[in-house]
Structure formats: C-alpha cells, structure tokens
C-alpha cells in the first residue's frame, strides 16, 4: 500500500505542476464561455480520440497530458531496432513516421472536437512537447533512451528477450511549439488564443530551479516511480510482469547516473488554448 501511495503521489505532483500553469488560461477561457452561455446550459468535457457528444453540444473541452500519445502504432517502426523512441541512432525515415502519426492524430482530434463544440466553443489542451526544434534533442529523448538502456541491461541478464525489445517502440511523440502551430493552422478549424511552453523537473518531488541535483540517487528513485505510474501497464503487456521490478530498479540507477553528470533535467509541457472558428 505504501508503494502504491508513493507512486500515485508522484503522478499527482506532475499533474499538479501542469495545472498550475494551465489554470490561468483555463480560468480565462471559462470566463469568456460563461459570459456567452447561460450557466445551466454550459457543457464542459475532458476526453480523447473518439467522438462521444452530439453535434455542437459542448462549450469547453479540456485535455490534460494525453495528446502526446499516439492513437496507434505507425507501420515501419521496425527500422528503429535498439531504440524504444527517437534516439541519436534513429533513422530519419522512422522520425518521419513519428511526426506523421502525431500530425494525423492531432488533426483527427481537432476535427472531432470541431463537430462537438458549439459555435464559439473553446479548448484548453496540456501535453508533453519539445523545447528545441531539433527532434533528436528533446528531454523526452534522453529520458526514454535511459528506459531503453535499462531494458538492454535486462537482456544481458536474460530477463528480457532481445527480439521483444527490438519490437518495442513507445507510442508517443513530443512535438515542438512550431509543429503544433503548423497542424492547427493547416487544420483551419480553430484560432489559437494562447500557446505557451513551460518546463517541469523530471523529479516530481523537486521544485528547485537549481541546475544541479543535490541527491541524484533519490531523484532517480522518484523519476522511476513517476514513470512507472504512467507506463507500467505498457511494459507489462509487452514483456510480462516478472521483469517489472528489476526494470524500474535498473532505470532508477540509470537516471541517478545521468543526473550526476548532467544539469537538472526537465519535461517540456505545452499549454494550448483554441477557439472554434465560426463557420457557415
């Protein structure tokens, strides 16, 4: 029970930091929507990839930490052997598949929400992104490369099958602000009210702005716990449950070693506010 509580609190810390940055944007949007709609008729929703609501029935959508996930695995990722995400050795052809899948998913999401939103309806979206335009240099790349290295260590210990590892690619993509804007503008269904990127430490317990981590071992444990909350089910479904404790223990060690030689590392999070265009 204590382990479960620690894992849950790690996830809560990450979501709480996202909410602090999202709250002013969300409050502004709610105020605008409420000024145009009678409170008793206001419909607010938080959902993902599927259409669930009647045509033009929702006034405000909020999506939190979901849009960086792919709706499906794109074909052709078998060319990324040795990596579970975009890494330094990932071929440009595989990077393109990741980017195209993100574009398709975001385009579909916008089209579905356009059908469900009332005229003048708005959305506030929060999701992981990338600070730099270089697709190979995002902090997500480094974090997931450590996950991949941890899995490779388990292969060497005969706890994970190499073919299983080679077949794994995380269904996730951290887009840059420019990439997000490009999809929204190409979609032509929404106007951008606000878009901002903020950063949050990998370690959800660490609110410090210091570049150096004081206790890299404890931070490694904290980061591993927070990632386990989000991704344990994915890894268990692919590799089985018997390796999971050893995997996240190895990952905690890898993160600790990384933090000893690198500055305090951060997630890049995008907050995006959109308004549905009035169309004839």
JOFEN-V414014 format. One line per field, one symbol per residue. phi: phi as a letter, one per 40 degrees, with the letter a starting at -180 (. if undefined). psi: psi as a letter, one per 30 degrees, with the letter a starting at -180 (. if undefined). burial: + if it has 24 or more other C-alpha atoms within 12 Angstrom, else -. Layout:
phi = ???
psi = ???
burial = ???
//
This chain:
phi = .ccccccccdcccccccccdccdccccccccccccbbcdcbcbbababcbcbbcdfbbcabbbbfbcccccacccgcccbdgbbacbccccdccdcccccccccccccdcccccccccdgcbbbbbacaaccccccbcccdccccccccccccccccgcbccccccccbccaacccdcccdccccccgbbcccaaabbbbddcccbccccccccbccccdccccccccdcbddcccccbgcccccccccccdccccccccbbcdcbcbbbbbbbbcccbc
psi = eeeeeeeeeeeeeeeeeeeeefeeeeeeeeeeefffkkefgkkkljacflkfllkhfkfkkkkjhfffkkflkkkgffghkflfajlfgkkeeeeeeeeeeeeeeeeeeeeeeeefklkgllkjkklkakelfjffglfeeeefeeeeeeeeeeefggfkkeeeeffkkkilkjlleeeeeeeeeeegfkkjekkkklkkkejffjgkgkfkkeieeeeeeeeeeeeeeefeeeeefeflfffeeeefeeeeeeeeeeffflljllkkkkkkkkkkkjk.
burial = ------+-+++-+++-+++-++--++--++--+--------++++++++------++++++++++++++++-++--+++++++++++--+---++-+++++++++++++++++++++++++++++++++++---++-++++++++++++++++++---++---++++++++++++++-+++-++--+-++++++++++++++++++------+--++++++++++++++-++--+--++---++--++++++++++-++----++++++++++++++---
//
